[in-house]
Amino acid sequence: MRPLQFATTRPESYVLETPASSPDDAARHFLAKLGVEADASDVYTDMQRGVKGFVLIDARSGDAFAVEHCKGAVSFHYRTMTAESTGSLPRDKIYVVYCSGTHCNASTKAAARLASFGFRVKEMIGGLEAWKKEGFPTESGAHVRPPVTQRA
C-alpha cells in the first residue's frame, strides 16, 4: 500500500483535491453507515406506526434518564451492560441506543457492548438533543419497561 500523498501547495479545490469514491464504493459505504445508524425522525415515526422490531434504549445513567428521556425509551446504562445483564434481551429485536447528543459517547459505548454480545444494534444519531430539536415528546421518571431487564 502506498503512503498517502498530500499536496504541498494550496489546492484549487478542497472538495476535489481528494478523488470521490466510485459509485459502487460510495453505495457500500453509505449502506453500511445506515446499517449502524438511525435518525430521530425515523425512530419516532416507526414508534408512532407501532413497529415492534426494535427497542429504543437510553444508554445514559438512570439519574439522567429520570430527568428527561425520549418518550417510549427504556433505561439501560451502558456501564451495566454485561453478558449476564443482557442475557434476557430478545435476540429478534434491533436495539437502537442513544445518549445526550453529539457531545456524549454513551450510545457508542452501548452499541459496541451490545454488538460484542451478539445483538443487532443501531445508534440514534444526535441522541436526545436531536429528538428534542425535532419536537418529539420527552418524559421524565425512572421507568424501565420490558423487554429490558437489569440484573444486579
KAZIGI-V955770 format. One line per field, one symbol per residue. ss: DSSP state (A for helix, B for strand, O for the rest). psi: psi as a letter, one per 40 degrees, with the letter a starting at -180 (. if undefined). burial: 1 if it has 9 or more other C-alpha atoms within 8 Angstrom, else 0. A space follows every 10 residues. Layout:
ss=???
psi=???
burial=???
//
This chain:
ss=OOOOOOOOOO OOOOOOOOOO OOAAAAAAAA AAAAOOBBBA AAAAAAAAAO OOOBBBBBOO OAAAAAAOBB OOOBBOOAAA OOOOOOOOOO OOOBBBBBOO OOOOOAAAAA AAAAAAOOOB BBBBBOAAAA AAAOOOOBBO OOOOOOOOOO OO
psi=hiiihiieih idhddedhii iidddddddd ddddeeiiid ddddddddef heeihhhhei iddddddhih heiihghdee hidddedehh eeihhhiiad aeeieddddd ddddddeeih iihhheaddd dddeeiiiii ighhiiehih i.
burial=0000000000 0000000000 0000010000 0000011111 0011011000 0001111111 1101110111 0011111100 1000110000 0011111111 1100011111 1011100011 1111111111 1100010101 0101000110 00
//
